[in-house]
Amino acid sequence: MKSERRKMKHVWMVEDAPSTAGRERSFWTKIGVAYENEDGSLSLHLAAVPVSGKMQIRDATPVLGADEARGAAR
């Protein structure tokens, strides 16, 4: 592997939830990471098996700390 960093993505399992008050809902659970290879393909490293059959692979974003999350909720 080259010394340069590969772009990391998060792998999410998406489960549909019963709609409430006419609103569609879903639950997202992080189940692994994916790394982008030089040829554009992805290498997946899963920590869980997706039981819903639906997955999303998204760019990794920084996680807010507890203080930042409280400030954002105001």
Secondary structure in CASP SS format (residue, H / E / C, confidence):
PFRMAT SS
TARGET T0000
AUTHOR 0000-0000-0000
METHOD secondary structure of the structure
MODEL  1
M C 1.00
K C 1.00
S C 1.00
E C 1.00
R C 1.00
R C 1.00
K C 1.00
M E 1.00
K E 1.00
H E 1.00
V E 1.00
W E 1.00
M E 1.00
V E 1.00
E E 1.00
D E 1.00
A E 1.00
P E 1.00
S E 1.00
T E 1.00
A C 1.00
G C 1.00
R E 1.00
E E 1.00
R E 1.00
S E 1.00
F E 1.00
W E 1.00
T E 1.00
K E 1.00
I E 1.00
G E 1.00
V E 1.00
A E 1.00
Y E 1.00
E E 1.00
N C 1.00
E C 1.00
D C 1.00
G C 1.00
S C 1.00
L E 1.00
S E 1.00
L E 1.00
H E 1.00
L E 1.00
A C 1.00
A C 1.00
V C 1.00
P C 1.00
V C 1.00
S C 1.00
G C 1.00
K C 1.00
M E 1.00
Q E 1.00
I E 1.00
R E 1.00
D E 1.00
A C 1.00
T C 1.00
P C 1.00
V C 1.00
L C 1.00
G C 1.00
A H 1.00
D H 1.00
E H 1.00
A H 1.00
R H 1.00
G H 1.00
A H 1.00
A H 1.00
R C 1.00
END
